[in-house]
Amino acid sequence: AFAVLDRPTVRRALLLGALIGLASLTRSEALLFLPFLVLPVAWRARPSWRGRARVAIAAILSCVVVLAPWTIRNQIAFGRFVLVSTNDATVLAGANCDQTYHGTDMGTWSITCIANRTSTNEAVQAAIWRRQGLDYVSHHLTRLPVVMAVRLLRVWDLWQPRRQARSFAEGRLVGVEEAGVGTYYVLMLIGVVGVLALRRRRDNLLLVLLAPAVVVCVSTAVGYGVPRLRHSFEISLLVLAAAGIV
């Protein structure tokens, strides 16, 4: 992205799109970098509408080309369109139920919220679970803003941080996890100074460095909140903290 801003050629835009495609094959929410990174970069990189469109379209098409072999394989295997994976279905079903809309676990995800499997076809089963989650959301729209707010607080370790470190360590050492939370708080404080410092430079650094934070917020608000889902931003956080120290 920085390379495209420095010299916005089609070749560099193609590389950016391909890398986003590879990231999306690892974590499907990385597709959010297309609207929240590629489009702003294209807008700032070129002064003309034609130039902006050329950069954006090149990156998007390159991402599509990288995803295409896997998407085609999914169509053949399941007989349905599956862009990357069916994980969104279990996310929606597990994050939208009574257990995650009220009480101590509000804003999290629970496997007990997912109904029993009724189909051996992954895509067909995913459609059932996806509908289950969306149906619950549609019947609890008044509660949704509160739950989404708690999800965001959780992903940034601003809601039950000690409990999250102990209960959602997911196999990591609890002591190390707690130390990591403390280190993260220090980095965030220094990172705020870095944001203020870089903001004065007006050279598009923040456009790239804060894009992962936007992706984390959007994917968390739609899905659920747990600290590991902010990992894509933590590289930027180190850079921002370094800028704050300098």
C-alpha positions as YAML, in Angstrom:
chain: A
units: angstrom
residues:
- id: 1
  name: ALA
  ca: [0.00, 0.00, 0.00]
- id: 2
  name: PHE
  ca: [2.83, 2.39, 0.82]
- id: 3
  name: ALA
  ca: [4.47, 1.45, -2.48]
- id: 4
  name: VAL
  ca: [1.28, 2.28, -4.39]
- id: 5
  name: LEU
  ca: [1.07, 5.65, -2.66]
- id: 6
  name: ASP
  ca: [4.73, 6.37, -3.50]
- id: 7
  name: ARG
  ca: [4.37, 5.37, -7.17]
- id: 8
  name: PRO
  ca: [0.82, 4.36, -8.15]
- id: 9
  name: THR
  ca: [1.51, 2.04, -11.07]
- id: 10
  name: VAL
  ca: [-0.82, -0.73, -12.22]
- id: 11
  name: ARG
  ca: [1.89, -3.29, -11.47]
- id: 12
  name: ARG
  ca: [2.08, -2.22, -7.84]
- id: 13
  name: ALA
  ca: [-1.71, -2.18, -7.56]
- id: 14
  name: LEU
  ca: [-1.81, -5.73, -8.93]
- id: 15
  name: LEU
  ca: [0.68, -6.83, -6.28]
- id: 16
  name: LEU
  ca: [-1.36, -5.17, -3.51]
- id: 17
  name: GLY
  ca: [-4.52, -6.93, -4.68]
- id: 18
  name: ALA
  ca: [-2.74, -10.30, -4.92]
- id: 19
  name: LEU
  ca: [-1.42, -9.96, -1.37]
- id: 20
  name: ILE
  ca: [-4.91, -9.14, -0.10]
- id: 21
  name: GLY
  ca: [-6.16, -12.23, -1.92]
- id: 22
  name: LEU
  ca: [-3.54, -14.39, -0.18]
- id: 23
  name: ALA
  ca: [-4.43, -12.82, 3.17]
- id: 24
  name: SER
  ca: [-8.10, -13.57, 2.49]
- id: 25
  name: LEU
  ca: [-7.34, -17.23, 1.90]
- id: 26
  name: THR
  ca: [-5.87, -17.22, 5.41]
- id: 27
  name: ARG
  ca: [-8.51, -15.07, 7.14]
- id: 28
  name: SER
  ca: [-11.57, -14.33, 5.02]
- id: 29
  name: GLU
  ca: [-12.22, -10.98, 6.75]
- id: 30
  name: ALA
  ca: [-9.07, -9.70, 5.03]
- id: 31
  name: LEU
  ca: [-11.38, -9.06, 2.06]
- id: 32
  name: LEU
  ca: [-12.39, -5.93, 3.98]
- id: 33
  name: PHE
  ca: [-9.03, -4.47, 3.00]
- id: 34
  name: LEU
  ca: [-10.46, -3.94, -0.49]
- id: 35
  name: PRO
  ca: [-12.95, -1.23, 0.59]
- id: 36
  name: PHE
  ca: [-11.01, 0.06, 3.61]
- id: 37
  name: LEU
  ca: [-7.46, 0.08, 2.21]
- id: 38
  name: VAL
  ca: [-7.44, -0.25, -1.57]
- id: 39
  name: LEU
  ca: [-10.13, 2.36, -2.28]
- id: 40
  name: PRO
  ca: [-8.68, 5.07, 0.02]
- id: 41
  name: VAL
  ca: [-5.18, 4.40, -1.32]
- id: 42
  name: ALA
  ca: [-6.40, 4.61, -4.90]
- id: 43
  name: TRP
  ca: [-8.19, 7.87, -4.10]
- id: 44
  name: ARG
  ca: [-5.10, 9.48, -2.58]
- id: 45
  name: ALA
  ca: [-2.60, 8.01, -5.03]
- id: 46
  name: ARG
  ca: [-4.03, 9.52, -8.20]
- id: 47
  name: PRO
  ca: [-5.47, 13.01, -8.84]
- id: 48
  name: SER
  ca: [-7.78, 11.98, -11.69]
- id: 49
  name: TRP
  ca: [-10.86, 9.75, -11.60]
- id: 50
  name: ARG
  ca: [-9.44, 7.61, -14.41]
- id: 51
  name: GLY
  ca: [-6.17, 7.09, -12.55]
- id: 52
  name: ARG
  ca: [-7.98, 6.23, -9.33]
- id: 53
  name: ALA
  ca: [-10.20, 3.75, -11.13]
- id: 54
  name: ARG
  ca: [-7.22, 2.13, -12.82]
- id: 55
  name: VAL
  ca: [-5.45, 1.52, -9.50]
- id: 56
  name: ALA
  ca: [-8.58, 0.28, -7.71]
- id: 57
  name: ILE
  ca: [-9.73, -2.01, -10.53]
- id: 58
  name: ALA
  ca: [-6.25, -3.51, -10.94]
- id: 59
  name: ALA
  ca: [-6.05, -4.38, -7.24]
- id: 60
  name: ILE
  ca: [-9.58, -5.80, -7.11]
- id: 61
  name: LEU
  ca: [-9.12, -7.93, -10.24]
- id: 62
  name: SER
  ca: [-5.80, -9.24, -8.97]
- id: 63
  name: CYS
  ca: [-7.45, -10.28, -5.70]
- id: 64
  name: VAL
  ca: [-10.23, -12.03, -7.64]
- id: 65
  name: VAL
  ca: [-7.70, -13.93, -9.77]
- id: 66
  name: VAL
  ca: [-5.91, -15.20, -6.64]
- id: 67
  name: LEU
  ca: [-9.19, -16.34, -5.08]
- id: 68
  name: ALA
  ca: [-10.66, -17.81, -8.27]
- id: 69
  name: PRO
  ca: [-9.06, -21.31, -8.19]
- id: 70
  name: TRP
  ca: [-10.27, -21.91, -4.63]
- id: 71
  name: THR
  ca: [-13.73, -20.44, -5.30]
- id: 72
  name: ILE
  ca: [-14.12, -22.62, -8.41]
- id: 73
  name: ARG
  ca: [-13.05, -25.65, -6.38]
- id: 74
  name: ASN
  ca: [-15.72, -24.81, -3.80]
- id: 75
  name: GLN
  ca: [-18.40, -24.57, -6.49]
- id: 76
  name: ILE
  ca: [-17.43, -27.98, -7.81]
- id: 77
  name: ALA
  ca: [-17.23, -29.57, -4.35]
- id: 78
  name: PHE
  ca: [-20.42, -28.12, -2.85]
- id: 79
  name: GLY
  ca: [-22.57, -27.19, -5.85]
- id: 80
  name: ARG
  ca: [-22.96, -23.71, -4.35]
- id: 81
  name: PHE
  ca: [-21.08, -20.43, -4.45]
- id: 82
  name: VAL
  ca: [-18.60, -20.26, -1.56]
- id: 83
  name: LEU
  ca: [-16.13, -17.42, -2.04]
- id: 84
  name: VAL
  ca: [-13.54, -18.50, 0.55]
- id: 85
  name: SER
  ca: [-15.09, -20.50, 3.39]
- id: 86
  name: THR
  ca: [-18.31, -21.27, 5.23]
- id: 87
  name: ASN
  ca: [-17.00, -19.99, 8.57]
- id: 88
  name: ASP
  ca: [-19.25, -16.92, 8.45]
- id: 89
  name: ALA
  ca: [-22.20, -19.23, 9.08]
- id: 90
  name: THR
  ca: [-20.89, -20.61, 12.38]
- id: 91
  name: VAL
  ca: [-19.79, -17.10, 13.37]
- id: 92
  name: LEU
  ca: [-23.30, -15.74, 12.86]
- id: 93
  name: ALA
  ca: [-25.00, -18.69, 14.56]
- id: 94
  name: GLY
  ca: [-22.61, -18.81, 17.52]
- id: 95
  name: ALA
  ca: [-22.51, -15.05, 18.11]
- id: 96
  name: ASN
  ca: [-26.25, -14.41, 17.95]
- id: 97
  name: CYS
  ca: [-28.19, -16.23, 20.65]
- id: 98
  name: ASP
  ca: [-29.46, -15.65, 24.19]
- id: 99
  name: GLN
  ca: [-26.15, -16.62, 25.76]
- id: 100
  name: THR
  ca: [-24.17, -14.01, 23.78]
- id: 101
  name: TYR
  ca: [-26.79, -11.25, 23.95]
- id: 102
  name: HIS
  ca: [-27.15, -11.24, 27.75]
- id: 103
  name: GLY
  ca: [-25.16, -11.96, 30.87]
- id: 104
  name: THR
  ca: [-21.46, -12.48, 31.48]
- id: 105
  name: ASP
  ca: [-20.69, -13.77, 27.97]
- id: 106
  name: MET
  ca: [-22.40, -10.94, 26.10]
- id: 107
  name: GLY
  ca: [-20.55, -10.05, 22.92]
- id: 108
  name: THR
  ca: [-18.70, -13.37, 22.66]
- id: 109
  name: TRP
  ca: [-19.28, -16.59, 20.69]
- id: 110
  name: SER
  ca: [-20.52, -19.94, 21.95]
- id: 111
  name: ILE
  ca: [-20.51, -23.30, 20.22]
- id: 112
  name: THR
  ca: [-23.57, -24.30, 22.26]
- id: 113
  name: CYS
  ca: [-25.60, -21.76, 20.27]
- id: 114
  name: ILE
  ca: [-25.08, -23.70, 17.04]
- id: 115
  name: ALA
  ca: [-27.80, -26.19, 16.14]
- id: 116
  name: ASN
  ca: [-27.01, -29.81, 15.35]
- id: 117
  name: ARG
  ca: [-25.86, -30.62, 11.84]
- id: 118
  name: THR
  ca: [-28.56, -31.79, 9.43]
- id: 119
  name: SER
  ca: [-26.61, -31.94, 6.15]
- id: 120
  name: THR
  ca: [-23.28, -33.44, 5.11]
- id: 121
  name: ASN
  ca: [-22.85, -30.74, 2.46]
- id: 122
  name: GLU
  ca: [-20.83, -27.97, 4.12]
- id: 123
  name: ALA
  ca: [-22.37, -25.20, 2.02]
- id: 124
  name: VAL
  ca: [-25.93, -26.41, 2.59]
- id: 125
  name: GLN
  ca: [-25.32, -26.72, 6.32]
- id: 126
  name: ALA
  ca: [-23.69, -23.27, 6.34]
- id: 127
  name: ALA
  ca: [-26.81, -21.78, 4.78]
- id: 128
  name: ILE
  ca: [-28.90, -23.29, 7.60]
- id: 129
  name: TRP
  ca: [-26.63, -21.95, 10.35]
- id: 130
  name: ARG
  ca: [-26.35, -18.55, 8.61]
- id: 131
  name: ARG
  ca: [-30.14, -18.28, 8.47]
- id: 132
  name: GLN
  ca: [-30.35, -19.30, 12.12]
- id: 133
  name: GLY
  ca: [-28.04, -16.46, 13.14]
- id: 134
  name: LEU
  ca: [-29.69, -13.86, 10.92]
- id: 135
  name: ASP
  ca: [-33.16, -14.86, 12.14]
- id: 136
  name: TYR
  ca: [-32.05, -14.31, 15.72]
- id: 137
  name: VAL
  ca: [-30.63, -10.89, 14.82]
- id: 138
  name: SER
  ca: [-33.85, -9.86, 13.06]
- id: 139
  name: HIS
  ca: [-35.87, -10.70, 16.18]
- id: 140
  name: HIS
  ca: [-33.50, -8.84, 18.54]
- id: 141
  name: LEU
  ca: [-32.64, -5.67, 16.64]
- id: 142
  name: THR
  ca: [-33.19, -3.44, 19.66]
- id: 143
  name: ARG
  ca: [-30.56, -5.40, 21.60]
- id: 144
  name: LEU
  ca: [-28.04, -5.53, 18.75]
- id: 145
  name: PRO
  ca: [-26.44, -2.04, 19.24]
- id: 146
  name: VAL
  ca: [-25.58, -2.87, 22.87]
- id: 147
  name: VAL
  ca: [-24.13, -6.25, 21.90]
- id: 148
  name: MET
  ca: [-22.09, -4.74, 19.06]
- id: 149
  name: ALA
  ca: [-20.69, -2.11, 21.43]
- id: 150
  name: VAL
  ca: [-19.59, -4.81, 23.88]
- id: 151
  name: ARG
  ca: [-18.02, -6.80, 21.02]
- id: 152
  name: LEU
  ca: [-15.90, -3.78, 20.14]
- id: 153
  name: LEU
  ca: [-14.90, -3.23, 23.76]
- id: 154
  name: ARG
  ca: [-13.90, -6.89, 24.02]
- id: 155
  name: VAL
  ca: [-11.69, -6.94, 20.93]
- id: 156
  name: TRP
  ca: [-9.77, -3.91, 22.27]
- id: 157
  name: ASP
  ca: [-9.51, -5.46, 25.78]
- id: 158
  name: LEU
  ca: [-11.71, -2.80, 27.36]
- id: 159
  name: TRP
  ca: [-14.32, -5.26, 28.69]
- id: 160
  name: GLN
  ca: [-13.44, -7.97, 31.22]
- id: 161
  name: PRO
  ca: [-9.72, -7.95, 30.27]
- id: 162
  name: ARG
  ca: [-8.62, -10.24, 33.11]
- id: 163
  name: ARG
  ca: [-11.46, -12.70, 32.51]
- id: 164
  name: GLN
  ca: [-10.73, -12.72, 28.79]
- id: 165
  name: ALA
  ca: [-7.06, -13.45, 29.40]
- id: 166
  name: ARG
  ca: [-7.96, -16.36, 31.67]
- id: 167
  name: SER
  ca: [-11.09, -17.74, 30.00]
- id: 168
  name: PHE
  ca: [-10.37, -17.10, 26.31]
- id: 169
  name: ALA
  ca: [-6.62, -17.86, 26.21]
- id: 170
  name: GLU
  ca: [-7.41, -20.71, 23.78]
- id: 171
  name: GLY
  ca: [-4.46, -22.84, 24.81]
- id: 172
  name: ARG
  ca: [-1.97, -20.05, 25.48]
- id: 173
  name: LEU
  ca: [-0.30, -19.69, 28.90]
- id: 174
  name: VAL
  ca: [-2.53, -17.53, 31.08]
- id: 175
  name: GLY
  ca: [0.39, -15.70, 32.72]
- id: 176
  name: VAL
  ca: [1.86, -14.81, 29.36]
- id: 177
  name: GLU
  ca: [-1.57, -13.74, 28.13]
- id: 178
  name: GLU
  ca: [-2.03, -11.41, 31.11]
- id: 179
  name: ALA
  ca: [1.44, -9.93, 30.57]
- id: 180
  name: GLY
  ca: [0.52, -9.42, 26.93]
- id: 181
  name: VAL
  ca: [-2.57, -7.44, 27.91]
- id: 182
  name: GLY
  ca: [-0.46, -5.16, 30.11]
- id: 183
  name: THR
  ca: [2.06, -4.65, 27.31]
- id: 184
  name: TYR
  ca: [-0.77, -3.93, 24.89]
- id: 185
  name: TYR
  ca: [-2.16, -1.17, 27.16]
- id: 186
  name: VAL
  ca: [1.26, 0.52, 27.27]
- id: 187
  name: LEU
  ca: [1.61, 0.28, 23.48]
- id: 188
  name: MET
  ca: [-1.87, 1.72, 22.97]
- id: 189
  name: LEU
  ca: [-1.11, 4.74, 25.16]
- id: 190
  name: ILE
  ca: [2.16, 5.44, 23.35]
- id: 191
  name: GLY
  ca: [0.43, 4.66, 20.04]
- id: 192
  name: VAL
  ca: [-2.05, 7.49, 20.61]
- id: 193
  name: VAL
  ca: [0.93, 9.85, 20.82]
- id: 194
  name: GLY
  ca: [2.19, 8.32, 17.58]
- id: 195
  name: VAL
  ca: [-1.13, 8.93, 15.85]
- id: 196
  name: LEU
  ca: [-1.09, 12.58, 16.90]
- id: 197
  name: ALA
  ca: [2.51, 12.95, 15.73]
- id: 198
  name: LEU
  ca: [1.93, 11.32, 12.35]
- id: 199
  name: ARG
  ca: [-1.29, 13.23, 11.83]
- id: 200
  name: ARG
  ca: [0.70, 16.46, 11.64]
- id: 201
  name: ARG
  ca: [2.84, 15.09, 8.80]
- id: 202
  name: ARG
  ca: [-0.05, 14.81, 6.32]
- id: 203
  name: ASP
  ca: [1.76, 12.15, 4.23]
- id: 204
  name: ASN
  ca: [-0.86, 9.36, 4.15]
- id: 205
  name: LEU
  ca: [0.92, 7.21, 6.75]
- id: 206
  name: LEU
  ca: [-2.19, 6.95, 8.92]
- id: 207
  name: LEU
  ca: [-4.30, 6.04, 5.88]
- id: 208
  name: VAL
  ca: [-2.43, 2.73, 5.74]
- id: 209
  name: LEU
  ca: [-1.56, 2.18, 9.40]
- id: 210
  name: LEU
  ca: [-5.13, 2.62, 10.66]
- id: 211
  name: ALA
  ca: [-6.83, 0.59, 7.92]
- id: 212
  name: PRO
  ca: [-6.35, -2.68, 9.89]
- id: 213
  name: ALA
  ca: [-8.05, -1.06, 12.91]
- id: 214
  name: VAL
  ca: [-11.08, -0.29, 10.74]
- id: 215
  name: VAL
  ca: [-11.11, -3.88, 9.44]
- id: 216
  name: VAL
  ca: [-10.94, -5.21, 13.01]
- id: 217
  name: CYS
  ca: [-13.83, -2.99, 14.13]
- id: 218
  name: VAL
  ca: [-16.09, -3.91, 11.21]
- id: 219
  name: SER
  ca: [-15.43, -7.66, 11.37]
- id: 220
  name: THR
  ca: [-15.86, -7.65, 15.16]
- id: 221
  name: ALA
  ca: [-19.10, -5.67, 15.11]
- id: 222
  name: VAL
  ca: [-20.57, -8.11, 12.58]
- id: 223
  name: GLY
  ca: [-19.08, -11.19, 14.24]
- id: 224
  name: TYR
  ca: [-18.00, -11.30, 17.88]
- id: 225
  name: GLY
  ca: [-15.38, -9.87, 20.22]
- id: 226
  name: VAL
  ca: [-12.23, -11.65, 21.34]
- id: 227
  name: PRO
  ca: [-8.72, -10.11, 21.57]
- id: 228
  name: ARG
  ca: [-7.06, -12.41, 19.03]
- id: 229
  name: LEU
  ca: [-9.25, -10.93, 16.29]
- id: 230
  name: ARG
  ca: [-7.31, -7.66, 16.50]
- id: 231
  name: HIS
  ca: [-3.98, -9.28, 15.57]
- id: 232
  name: SER
  ca: [-4.00, -7.76, 12.08]
- id: 233
  name: PHE
  ca: [-3.75, -4.31, 13.67]
- id: 234
  name: GLU
  ca: [-0.96, -5.11, 16.11]
- id: 235
  name: ILE
  ca: [1.78, -4.70, 13.49]
- id: 236
  name: SER
  ca: [0.49, -1.17, 12.92]
- id: 237
  name: LEU
  ca: [0.31, -0.68, 16.69]
- id: 238
  name: LEU
  ca: [4.04, -1.38, 17.02]
- id: 239
  name: VAL
  ca: [4.80, 1.18, 14.29]
- id: 240
  name: LEU
  ca: [2.52, 3.78, 15.90]
- id: 241
  name: ALA
  ca: [4.10, 3.18, 19.32]
- id: 242
  name: ALA
  ca: [7.56, 3.57, 17.80]
- id: 243
  name: ALA
  ca: [6.45, 6.87, 16.25]
- id: 244
  name: GLY
  ca: [5.10, 7.93, 19.64]
- id: 245
  name: ILE
  ca: [8.42, 7.15, 21.34]
- id: 246
  name: VAL
  ca: [10.37, 9.07, 18.68]
...
